Amino acid sequence: MNLLFCEPMGYSSIDSETVAGDSHEDWEPSDELEQKIKEFNDYLSTLSPHSWQPGKVRTSYKLLPEDK
């Protein structure tokens, strides 16, 4: 049996570029928008992992003849 330890994958945080990446070059997010983005990112950090990815630790287990 091969075993692979996995690592949790959390949600990616967002920023104002994520929300309005197509805005004009002089655009600045409002303080209210920045606050809401921060609140959303804080919320994301409280959630359980949404998936798992392979970790760096692998091992195997083999039954010995007397264990069968």
C-alpha distance (Angstrom), angle and dihedral (degrees) to the residues before:
residue distance angle dihedral
M1 . . .
N2 3.79 . .
L3 3.78 117.9 .
L4 3.77 127.2 -159.7
F5 3.78 121.9 -171.5
C6 3.78 110.6 -141.2
E7 3.79 131.7 -152.8
P8 3.81 124.2 -137.9
M9 3.78 120.4 -108.0
G10 3.77 114.9 -144.2
Y11 3.75 128.3 -167.1
S12 3.79 119.0 -79.0
S13 3.77 116.1 -113.8
I14 3.78 120.9 -123.4
D15 3.78 134.4 -140.0
S16 3.79 136.2 -167.0
E17 3.82 89.9 -84.2
T18 3.81 89.1 59.2
V19 3.79 91.4 51.5
A20 3.80 99.0 41.6
G21 3.79 107.3 14.6
D22 3.78 91.5 142.3
S23 3.81 95.9 56.5
H24 3.81 122.9 113.9
E25 3.79 119.5 -81.3
D26 3.82 95.5 -105.6
W27 3.79 94.1 52.1
E28 3.79 116.6 122.7
P29 3.80 122.1 -171.5
S30 3.77 116.7 -118.1
D31 3.78 120.0 -110.9
E32 3.80 88.4 -113.0
L33 3.81 91.6 55.1
E34 3.81 91.4 48.0
Q35 3.81 89.6 50.5
K36 3.82 92.9 49.8
I37 3.81 91.0 48.7
K38 3.81 89.5 51.0
E39 3.82 90.8 49.5
F40 3.80 90.5 49.3
N41 3.81 92.5 49.6
D42 3.80 89.9 47.8
Y43 3.81 88.5 52.6
L44 3.82 91.9 49.3
S45 3.80 89.9 54.4
T46 3.83 90.3 59.6
L47 3.81 95.2 55.8
S48 3.78 124.9 99.0
P49 3.80 117.0 -107.8
H50 3.78 113.7 -76.7
S51 3.80 94.3 -152.5
W52 3.80 144.8 -7.7
Q53 3.78 133.2 -116.9
P54 3.80 130.6 -160.5
G55 3.77 113.1 -85.5
K56 3.78 130.0 -150.7
V57 3.82 97.0 -101.3
R58 3.80 118.4 88.0
T59 3.75 129.7 164.7
S60 3.76 140.4 159.5
Y61 3.76 136.5 -137.3
K62 3.77 123.4 -149.9
L63 3.80 125.9 -172.8
L64 3.76 115.1 -126.2
P65 3.82 116.8 -133.0
E66 3.82 91.9 -105.5
D67 3.85 90.4 52.9
K68 3.81 93.7 61.1
